[in-house]
Every structure is written in structure tokens, then in C-alpha cells.
Amino acid sequence: MDEFLGEQSGRDASPLELSRDSTAWQKKLSVIASVKQPASAVGLSAFTLIRGGDLFERTGKKPTGTTRELLRKYQEKRIIKGPSKVASESYESALHGITKVLAGNPAVCLRMLLAKPIVLTVVPPSRDFREFGFPKHTNPNAAGIFYNQTSNPEALLGLREEYIFDKPWLMIHEMMHAVHLMGFTEKEREMLDGFLLPVYRSRRWVEEAIAIYAECAFGAQYGDDDYRAPGMYGKLRRDWTPQAVFSLFMSELLRPEVIDAS
């Protein structure tokens, strides 16, 4: 379902500033993560696919995933528990689901440590997102919401409790919105727009396409209702193929194959 109603703005982007000429981001990261990181630590090789349409080359060594310590650091420093009251297992499952997006590629996790905090809210059944701080034009029937405004010090991520266990890809979808809007530089976002806008025609649909490609990268198991979802939601899930250039991009960006299953 569309996350927002009417003509009001959906969400803003807050691109990262990772200039090679500035060490400000490195100093900020060393404070947050308690360790100094070289510029190469936040590099994303996946963008070589978008720049040149050719597959990047690896050294032959299998990439390493994000350490549990760094993932815990992200949860502690950048996730704020929302105001709703739900079973602890629901919240913990939601937290694990969104953190999974950062678990395969430490560069993505480091970038999200530089981004603004996210308030994670699990909304109980029959309750409205708007009761818990989401804007008035939020679609009350949406399964999940990611919302960011440049003027707000925190972004919002909401998930309906009844879908957390049945549709675990929902956490991937909403957290990928966060990575797209807060974990890339302005130039990287422009590259994604240049690659996807000719196909999807609007930035709103580019946002949704990126989130759906992330679901698929993690092997989402869809039901018939997901394939029948209106518009691009159902069509892209039906038509997705792992050989597509953007599928390869997402696989290299998130590296789900290197995540420690334990």
C-alpha cells in the first residue's frame, strides 16, 4: 500500500557528506563507533555497476559481514524505541529485521551510524500510525512506513505488529528506504535516479523500486496477495530476476549471502 495520502510531501532525503577533502565525517564516526575509520571503510563498490554497467572485480576473498559489535553499536546509538506498547518479542523481531539490512556490508552500517537516529515504532493491530507521531497524511492502512523530514532530528520507521512475523521482508523494505534516503551521498542518489528514473518515471516510484529490490535480494517469500498488490508493488515482485543489473547492484550493496545466520 502507498505509505502516504494526498499531494503532501512523502519524505525528504538527508544525503551524507563524505567528501575526501573533509575529515569531519571521520571524526564524527570515531566518536560514535569508538574507532577511527579510513575513507575506504565507507566505500560502496556496488556503484561501479551503476556508473559503467559492468561488474566490479573482487580480489577473490569473500567479503566479510558487519561484526555483531558494530551492529549492536548501531542499535544502541541510532535506534530509539517508539512510544507504542507491544510484546517484547514483536519489537525485538522488528529490530532484528531492520538491522539485518546492515549486517552484510559494514560500509552500509558505518554510513547509517553517520545518519540521523531512527525512532522504531511497532503499531499494535487496529491502531493508527498517526497516534504515534506519524504525519497526518500517513496512510492508516499501510503495512509499514518510513518518514524523514530534513528539519526533524530523527526519522520515523513504523511497522504493523500483525505483519512482522508473517511478512519479514517488510522490515527490509522500510529499512532500505532509510538507507536510500540517509545512507547515500547526493551524487550517489543522483546516479540511482539517472539509472532508474527512465524506467519508473518518478522519484516516488524509484524509492519503492529500490525497497522492493532489497526485499528480493534477501529472498523474500511472497504470498499471492503480495504478487497481486496494485501497481508496481505486485508487478516488480512478479517480474524480478536475479540477473538484472539492479538486482546485482542490490546484492553487492547489501551482501545478504555473507550474513552470519546465527
LUMNU-511975 format. One record per residue (C-alpha): residue in three letters; z, y, x; residue number from 1. Coordinates in steps of 0.25 Angstrom, whole numbers, padded with zeros to 4 digits, always signed. Example, Ala and Ser with C-alpha at 12.3 -4.5 7.8 and 13.67 -1.06 7.14 Angstrom:
LUMNU-511975
<site code="ALA" Z="+0031" Y="-0018" X="+0049" pos="1"/>
<site code="SER" Z="+0029" Y="-0004" X="+0055" pos="2"/>
//
This chain:
LUMNU-511975
<site code="MET" Z="+0000" Y="+0000" X="+0000" pos="1"/>
<site code="ASP" Z="-0003" Y="+0014" X="+0004" pos="2"/>
<site code="GLU" Z="+0010" Y="+0020" X="+0010" pos="3"/>
<site code="PHE" Z="+0009" Y="+0034" X="+0005" pos="4"/>
<site code="LEU" Z="+0004" Y="+0040" X="-0008" pos="5"/>
<site code="GLY" Z="-0004" Y="+0052" X="-0011" pos="6"/>
<site code="GLU" Z="-0010" Y="+0062" X="-0002" pos="7"/>
<site code="GLN" Z="+0002" Y="+0065" X="+0007" pos="8"/>
<site code="SER" Z="+0002" Y="+0062" X="+0021" pos="9"/>
<site code="GLY" Z="+0005" Y="+0048" X="+0025" pos="10"/>
<site code="ARG" Z="+0011" Y="+0048" X="+0039" pos="11"/>
<site code="ASP" Z="+0010" Y="+0056" X="+0052" pos="12"/>
<site code="ALA" Z="+0007" Y="+0051" X="+0066" pos="13"/>
<site code="SER" Z="+0016" Y="+0055" X="+0077" pos="14"/>
<site code="PRO" Z="+0008" Y="+0051" X="+0089" pos="15"/>
<site code="LEU" Z="+0015" Y="+0048" X="+0102" pos="16"/>
<site code="GLU" Z="+0013" Y="+0057" X="+0114" pos="17"/>
<site code="LEU" Z="+0011" Y="+0048" X="+0126" pos="18"/>
<site code="SER" Z="+0004" Y="+0058" X="+0136" pos="19"/>
<site code="ARG" Z="+0002" Y="+0053" X="+0150" pos="20"/>
<site code="ASP" Z="+0005" Y="+0067" X="+0154" pos="21"/>
<site code="SER" Z="+0019" Y="+0067" X="+0148" pos="22"/>
<site code="THR" Z="+0031" Y="+0059" X="+0151" pos="23"/>
<site code="ALA" Z="+0039" Y="+0063" X="+0138" pos="24"/>
<site code="TRP" Z="+0036" Y="+0051" X="+0131" pos="25"/>
<site code="GLN" Z="+0041" Y="+0042" X="+0142" pos="26"/>
<site code="LYS" Z="+0054" Y="+0050" X="+0143" pos="27"/>
<site code="LYS" Z="+0056" Y="+0048" X="+0128" pos="28"/>
<site code="LEU" Z="+0053" Y="+0033" X="+0129" pos="29"/>
<site code="SER" Z="+0062" Y="+0031" X="+0141" pos="30"/>
<site code="VAL" Z="+0074" Y="+0038" X="+0133" pos="31"/>
<site code="ILE" Z="+0071" Y="+0029" X="+0120" pos="32"/>
<site code="ALA" Z="+0068" Y="+0016" X="+0127" pos="33"/>
<site code="SER" Z="+0077" Y="+0018" X="+0139" pos="34"/>
<site code="VAL" Z="+0065" Y="+0014" X="+0149" pos="35"/>
<site code="LYS" Z="+0054" Y="+0023" X="+0155" pos="36"/>
<site code="GLN" Z="+0040" Y="+0018" X="+0151" pos="37"/>
<site code="PRO" Z="+0027" Y="+0021" X="+0159" pos="38"/>
<site code="ALA" Z="+0016" Y="+0027" X="+0151" pos="39"/>
<site code="SER" Z="+0009" Y="+0013" X="+0151" pos="40"/>
<site code="ALA" Z="+0020" Y="+0007" X="+0143" pos="41"/>
<site code="VAL" Z="+0015" Y="+0014" X="+0130" pos="42"/>
<site code="GLY" Z="+0000" Y="+0011" X="+0133" pos="43"/>
<site code="LEU" Z="-0008" Y="+0004" X="+0122" pos="44"/>
<site code="SER" Z="-0019" Y="-0004" X="+0127" pos="45"/>
<site code="ALA" Z="-0024" Y="-0007" X="+0113" pos="46"/>
<site code="PHE" Z="-0030" Y="+0007" X="+0112" pos="47"/>
<site code="THR" Z="-0041" Y="+0003" X="+0122" pos="48"/>
<site code="LEU" Z="-0047" Y="-0005" X="+0111" pos="49"/>
<site code="ILE" Z="-0048" Y="+0008" X="+0102" pos="50"/>
<site code="ARG" Z="-0053" Y="+0016" X="+0114" pos="51"/>
<site code="GLY" Z="-0064" Y="+0007" X="+0119" pos="52"/>
<site code="GLY" Z="-0066" Y="-0004" X="+0109" pos="53"/>
<site code="ASP" Z="-0063" Y="-0014" X="+0120" pos="54"/>
<site code="LEU" Z="-0052" Y="-0023" X="+0122" pos="55"/>
<site code="PHE" Z="-0041" Y="-0019" X="+0133" pos="56"/>
<site code="GLU" Z="-0039" Y="-0028" X="+0144" pos="57"/>
<site code="ARG" Z="-0026" Y="-0035" X="+0147" pos="58"/>
<site code="THR" Z="-0020" Y="-0039" X="+0160" pos="59"/>
<site code="GLY" Z="-0019" Y="-0053" X="+0156" pos="60"/>
<site code="LYS" Z="-0004" Y="-0052" X="+0154" pos="61"/>
<site code="LYS" Z="+0001" Y="-0054" X="+0140" pos="62"/>
<site code="PRO" Z="+0007" Y="-0041" X="+0135" pos="63"/>
<site code="THR" Z="+0022" Y="-0040" X="+0133" pos="64"/>
<site code="GLY" Z="+0028" Y="-0036" X="+0120" pos="65"/>
<site code="THR" Z="+0039" Y="-0026" X="+0117" pos="66"/>
<site code="THR" Z="+0053" Y="-0030" X="+0122" pos="67"/>
<site code="ARG" Z="+0063" Y="-0032" X="+0112" pos="68"/>
<site code="GLU" Z="+0072" Y="-0022" X="+0119" pos="69"/>
<site code="LEU" Z="+0061" Y="-0011" X="+0117" pos="70"/>
<site code="LEU" Z="+0059" Y="-0016" X="+0102" pos="71"/>
<site code="ARG" Z="+0074" Y="-0014" X="+0100" pos="72"/>
<site code="LYS" Z="+0073" Y="-0001" X="+0106" pos="73"/>
<site code="TYR" Z="+0063" Y="+0004" X="+0097" pos="74"/>
<site code="GLN" Z="+0071" Y="-0001" X="+0085" pos="75"/>
<site code="GLU" Z="+0083" Y="+0006" X="+0090" pos="76"/>
<site code="LYS" Z="+0076" Y="+0019" X="+0093" pos="77"/>
<site code="ARG" Z="+0065" Y="+0021" X="+0083" pos="78"/>
<site code="ILE" Z="+0069" Y="+0013" X="+0071" pos="79"/>
<site code="ILE" Z="+0078" Y="+0019" X="+0061" pos="80"/>
<site code="LYS" Z="+0083" Y="+0011" X="+0049" pos="81"/>
<site code="GLY" Z="+0079" Y="+0017" X="+0036" pos="82"/>
<site code="PRO" Z="+0088" Y="+0021" X="+0024" pos="83"/>
<site code="SER" Z="+0086" Y="+0009" X="+0015" pos="84"/>
<site code="LYS" Z="+0095" Y="-0003" X="+0013" pos="85"/>
<site code="VAL" Z="+0089" Y="-0017" X="+0015" pos="86"/>
<site code="ALA" Z="+0093" Y="-0030" X="+0020" pos="87"/>
<site code="SER" Z="+0094" Y="-0030" X="+0035" pos="88"/>
<site code="GLU" Z="+0084" Y="-0042" X="+0037" pos="89"/>
<site code="SER" Z="+0074" Y="-0033" X="+0030" pos="90"/>
<site code="TYR" Z="+0076" Y="-0021" X="+0039" pos="91"/>
<site code="GLU" Z="+0076" Y="-0030" X="+0051" pos="92"/>
<site code="SER" Z="+0064" Y="-0037" X="+0048" pos="93"/>
<site code="ALA" Z="+0057" Y="-0023" X="+0045" pos="94"/>
<site code="LEU" Z="+0062" Y="-0018" X="+0059" pos="95"/>
<site code="HIS" Z="+0057" Y="-0031" X="+0066" pos="96"/>
<site code="GLY" Z="+0043" Y="-0029" X="+0059" pos="97"/>
<site code="ILE" Z="+0041" Y="-0015" X="+0063" pos="98"/>
<site code="THR" Z="+0046" Y="-0017" X="+0077" pos="99"/>
<site code="LYS" Z="+0036" Y="-0029" X="+0078" pos="100"/>
<site code="VAL" Z="+0025" Y="-0019" X="+0079" pos="101"/>
<site code="LEU" Z="+0031" Y="-0014" X="+0093" pos="102"/>
<site code="ALA" Z="+0034" Y="-0028" X="+0098" pos="103"/>
<site code="GLY" Z="+0021" Y="-0032" X="+0104" pos="104"/>
<site code="ASN" Z="+0018" Y="-0020" X="+0112" pos="105"/>
<site code="PRO" Z="+0029" Y="-0012" X="+0120" pos="106"/>
<site code="ALA" Z="+0020" Y="+0000" X="+0121" pos="107"/>
<site code="VAL" Z="+0020" Y="+0002" X="+0106" pos="108"/>
<site code="CYS" Z="+0035" Y="+0000" X="+0105" pos="109"/>
<site code="LEU" Z="+0037" Y="+0011" X="+0116" pos="110"/>
<site code="ARG" Z="+0028" Y="+0020" X="+0109" pos="111"/>
<site code="MET" Z="+0035" Y="+0018" X="+0096" pos="112"/>
<site code="LEU" Z="+0048" Y="+0021" X="+0104" pos="113"/>
<site code="LEU" Z="+0042" Y="+0035" X="+0106" pos="114"/>
<site code="ALA" Z="+0038" Y="+0037" X="+0092" pos="115"/>
<site code="LYS" Z="+0048" Y="+0043" X="+0081" pos="116"/>
<site code="PRO" Z="+0058" Y="+0033" X="+0075" pos="117"/>
<site code="ILE" Z="+0055" Y="+0026" X="+0062" pos="118"/>
<site code="VAL" Z="+0064" Y="+0024" X="+0050" pos="119"/>
<site code="LEU" Z="+0062" Y="+0010" X="+0045" pos="120"/>
<site code="THR" Z="+0065" Y="+0008" X="+0030" pos="121"/>
<site code="VAL" Z="+0065" Y="-0005" X="+0023" pos="122"/>
<site code="VAL" Z="+0063" Y="-0001" X="+0008" pos="123"/>
<site code="PRO" Z="+0070" Y="-0011" X="-0002" pos="124"/>
<site code="PRO" Z="+0062" Y="-0017" X="-0014" pos="125"/>
<site code="SER" Z="+0059" Y="-0007" X="-0025" pos="126"/>
<site code="ARG" Z="+0064" Y="+0005" X="-0017" pos="127"/>
<site code="ASP" Z="+0055" Y="+0016" X="-0013" pos="128"/>
<site code="PHE" Z="+0051" Y="+0021" X="+0001" pos="129"/>
<site code="ARG" Z="+0053" Y="+0035" X="-0003" pos="130"/>
<site code="GLU" Z="+0068" Y="+0032" X="-0006" pos="131"/>
<site code="PHE" Z="+0070" Y="+0030" X="+0009" pos="132"/>
<site code="GLY" Z="+0063" Y="+0043" X="+0015" pos="133"/>
<site code="PHE" Z="+0049" Y="+0040" X="+0014" pos="134"/>
<site code="PRO" Z="+0040" Y="+0051" X="+0009" pos="135"/>
<site code="LYS" Z="+0037" Y="+0054" X="-0006" pos="136"/>
<site code="HIS" Z="+0022" Y="+0049" X="-0005" pos="137"/>
<site code="THR" Z="+0026" Y="+0035" X="+0000" pos="138"/>
<site code="ASN" Z="+0020" Y="+0024" X="-0008" pos="139"/>
<site code="PRO" Z="+0032" Y="+0017" X="-0014" pos="140"/>
<site code="ASN" Z="+0024" Y="+0004" X="-0015" pos="141"/>
<site code="ALA" Z="+0021" Y="+0003" X="+0000" pos="142"/>
<site code="ALA" Z="+0026" Y="-0009" X="+0007" pos="143"/>
<site code="GLY" Z="+0029" Y="+0000" X="+0020" pos="144"/>
<site code="ILE" Z="+0028" Y="+0014" X="+0024" pos="145"/>
<site code="PHE" Z="+0027" Y="+0021" X="+0038" pos="146"/>
<site code="TYR" Z="+0029" Y="+0036" X="+0037" pos="147"/>
<site code="ASN" Z="+0029" Y="+0047" X="+0048" pos="148"/>
<site code="GLN" Z="+0029" Y="+0062" X="+0048" pos="149"/>
<site code="THR" Z="+0028" Y="+0070" X="+0060" pos="150"/>
<site code="SER" Z="+0039" Y="+0079" X="+0056" pos="151"/>
<site code="ASN" Z="+0049" Y="+0067" X="+0054" pos="152"/>
<site code="PRO" Z="+0057" Y="+0062" X="+0065" pos="153"/>
<site code="GLU" Z="+0056" Y="+0048" X="+0060" pos="154"/>
<site code="ALA" Z="+0045" Y="+0039" X="+0054" pos="155"/>
<site code="LEU" Z="+0047" Y="+0030" X="+0042" pos="156"/>
<site code="LEU" Z="+0044" Y="+0016" X="+0040" pos="157"/>
<site code="GLY" Z="+0047" Y="+0009" X="+0027" pos="158"/>
<site code="LEU" Z="+0045" Y="-0006" X="+0023" pos="159"/>
<site code="ARG" Z="+0048" Y="-0012" X="+0009" pos="160"/>
<site code="GLU" Z="+0058" Y="-0023" X="+0011" pos="161"/>
<site code="GLU" Z="+0051" Y="-0033" X="+0002" pos="162"/>
<site code="TYR" Z="+0039" Y="-0033" X="+0011" pos="163"/>
<site code="ILE" Z="+0046" Y="-0035" X="+0025" pos="164"/>
<site code="PHE" Z="+0047" Y="-0050" X="+0025" pos="165"/>
<site code="ASP" Z="+0034" Y="-0053" X="+0017" pos="166"/>
<site code="LYS" Z="+0025" Y="-0043" X="+0024" pos="167"/>
<site code="PRO" Z="+0030" Y="-0042" X="+0038" pos="168"/>
<site code="TRP" Z="+0017" Y="-0035" X="+0042" pos="169"/>
<site code="LEU" Z="+0022" Y="-0023" X="+0034" pos="170"/>
<site code="MET" Z="+0031" Y="-0019" X="+0046" pos="171"/>
<site code="ILE" Z="+0019" Y="-0020" X="+0055" pos="172"/>
<site code="HIS" Z="+0011" Y="-0011" X="+0046" pos="173"/>
<site code="GLU" Z="+0021" Y="+0000" X="+0045" pos="174"/>
<site code="MET" Z="+0025" Y="+0000" X="+0060" pos="175"/>
<site code="MET" Z="+0011" Y="+0001" X="+0064" pos="176"/>
<site code="HIS" Z="+0010" Y="+0014" X="+0056" pos="177"/>
<site code="ALA" Z="+0021" Y="+0019" X="+0065" pos="178"/>
<site code="VAL" Z="+0015" Y="+0014" X="+0078" pos="179"/>
<site code="HIS" Z="+0001" Y="+0020" X="+0074" pos="180"/>
<site code="LEU" Z="+0007" Y="+0034" X="+0070" pos="181"/>
<site code="MET" Z="+0018" Y="+0035" X="+0080" pos="182"/>
<site code="GLY" Z="+0015" Y="+0026" X="+0092" pos="183"/>
<site code="PHE" Z="+0001" Y="+0031" X="+0096" pos="184"/>
<site code="THR" Z="-0003" Y="+0043" X="+0103" pos="185"/>
<site code="GLU" Z="-0012" Y="+0053" X="+0096" pos="186"/>
<site code="LYS" Z="-0024" Y="+0049" X="+0104" pos="187"/>
<site code="GLU" Z="-0021" Y="+0034" X="+0101" pos="188"/>
<site code="ARG" Z="-0021" Y="+0037" X="+0086" pos="189"/>
<site code="GLU" Z="-0034" Y="+0045" X="+0087" pos="190"/>
<site code="MET" Z="-0040" Y="+0033" X="+0093" pos="191"/>
<site code="LEU" Z="-0035" Y="+0024" X="+0082" pos="192"/>
<site code="ASP" Z="-0041" Y="+0034" X="+0072" pos="193"/>
<site code="GLY" Z="-0054" Y="+0034" X="+0079" pos="194"/>
<site code="PHE" Z="-0055" Y="+0019" X="+0079" pos="195"/>
<site code="LEU" Z="-0050" Y="+0017" X="+0064" pos="196"/>
<site code="LEU" Z="-0054" Y="+0029" X="+0056" pos="197"/>
<site code="PRO" Z="-0069" Y="+0026" X="+0055" pos="198"/>
<site code="VAL" Z="-0064" Y="+0013" X="+0048" pos="199"/>
<site code="TYR" Z="-0053" Y="+0017" X="+0040" pos="200"/>
<site code="ARG" Z="-0057" Y="+0032" X="+0037" pos="201"/>
<site code="SER" Z="-0043" Y="+0038" X="+0036" pos="202"/>
<site code="ARG" Z="-0030" Y="+0038" X="+0045" pos="203"/>
<site code="ARG" Z="-0022" Y="+0033" X="+0034" pos="204"/>
<site code="TRP" Z="-0030" Y="+0020" X="+0034" pos="205"/>
<site code="VAL" Z="-0031" Y="+0020" X="+0049" pos="206"/>
<site code="GLU" Z="-0015" Y="+0019" X="+0048" pos="207"/>
<site code="GLU" Z="-0016" Y="+0008" X="+0038" pos="208"/>
<site code="ALA" Z="-0026" Y="+0000" X="+0046" pos="209"/>
<site code="ILE" Z="-0018" Y="+0001" X="+0059" pos="210"/>
<site code="ALA" Z="-0006" Y="-0004" X="+0052" pos="211"/>
<site code="ILE" Z="-0014" Y="-0016" X="+0046" pos="212"/>
<site code="TYR" Z="-0020" Y="-0020" X="+0059" pos="213"/>
<site code="ALA" Z="-0006" Y="-0020" X="+0064" pos="214"/>
<site code="GLU" Z="-0001" Y="-0030" X="+0053" pos="215"/>
<site code="CYS" Z="-0013" Y="-0039" X="+0056" pos="216"/>
<site code="ALA" Z="-0010" Y="-0039" X="+0071" pos="217"/>
<site code="PHE" Z="+0003" Y="-0045" X="+0068" pos="218"/>
<site code="GLY" Z="-0003" Y="-0056" X="+0060" pos="219"/>
<site code="ALA" Z="+0001" Y="-0051" X="+0046" pos="220"/>
<site code="GLN" Z="+0001" Y="-0061" X="+0036" pos="221"/>
<site code="TYR" Z="-0004" Y="-0055" X="+0023" pos="222"/>
<site code="GLY" Z="-0003" Y="-0059" X="+0009" pos="223"/>
<site code="ASP" Z="-0014" Y="-0058" X="-0002" pos="224"/>
<site code="ASP" Z="-0008" Y="-0045" X="-0007" pos="225"/>
<site code="ASP" Z="-0010" Y="-0039" X="+0007" pos="226"/>
<site code="TYR" Z="-0024" Y="-0043" X="+0008" pos="227"/>
<site code="ARG" Z="-0027" Y="-0037" X="-0006" pos="228"/>
<site code="ALA" Z="-0020" Y="-0024" X="-0002" pos="229"/>
<site code="PRO" Z="-0028" Y="-0012" X="-0007" pos="230"/>
<site code="GLY" Z="-0038" Y="-0005" X="+0002" pos="231"/>
<site code="MET" Z="-0037" Y="-0006" X="+0017" pos="232"/>
<site code="TYR" Z="-0024" Y="-0014" X="+0017" pos="233"/>
<site code="GLY" Z="-0030" Y="-0026" X="+0012" pos="234"/>
<site code="LYS" Z="-0044" Y="-0025" X="+0018" pos="235"/>
<site code="LEU" Z="-0039" Y="-0023" X="+0032" pos="236"/>
<site code="ARG" Z="-0029" Y="-0035" X="+0031" pos="237"/>
<site code="ARG" Z="-0041" Y="-0044" X="+0026" pos="238"/>
<site code="ASP" Z="-0051" Y="-0039" X="+0036" pos="239"/>
<site code="TRP" Z="-0042" Y="-0039" X="+0048" pos="240"/>
<site code="THR" Z="-0047" Y="-0047" X="+0060" pos="241"/>
<site code="PRO" Z="-0040" Y="-0048" X="+0074" pos="242"/>
<site code="GLN" Z="-0054" Y="-0046" X="+0081" pos="243"/>
<site code="ALA" Z="-0055" Y="-0031" X="+0076" pos="244"/>
<site code="VAL" Z="-0053" Y="-0021" X="+0087" pos="245"/>
<site code="PHE" Z="-0042" Y="-0014" X="+0080" pos="246"/>
<site code="SER" Z="-0035" Y="-0028" X="+0078" pos="247"/>
<site code="LEU" Z="-0036" Y="-0030" X="+0093" pos="248"/>
<site code="PHE" Z="-0030" Y="-0016" X="+0095" pos="249"/>
<site code="MET" Z="-0018" Y="-0019" X="+0086" pos="250"/>
<site code="SER" Z="-0016" Y="-0032" X="+0093" pos="251"/>
<site code="GLU" Z="-0015" Y="-0025" X="+0106" pos="252"/>
<site code="LEU" Z="-0007" Y="-0014" X="+0101" pos="253"/>
<site code="LEU" Z="+0004" Y="-0022" X="+0095" pos="254"/>
<site code="ARG" Z="+0002" Y="-0035" X="+0102" pos="255"/>
<site code="PRO" Z="+0009" Y="-0044" X="+0092" pos="256"/>
<site code="GLU" Z="+0006" Y="-0056" X="+0100" pos="257"/>
<site code="VAL" Z="+0016" Y="-0053" X="+0111" pos="258"/>
<site code="ILE" Z="+0028" Y="-0050" X="+0102" pos="259"/>
<site code="ASP" Z="+0039" Y="-0059" X="+0104" pos="260"/>
<site code="ALA" Z="+0040" Y="-0067" X="+0091" pos="261"/>
<site code="SER" Z="+0055" Y="-0070" X="+0093" pos="262"/>
//
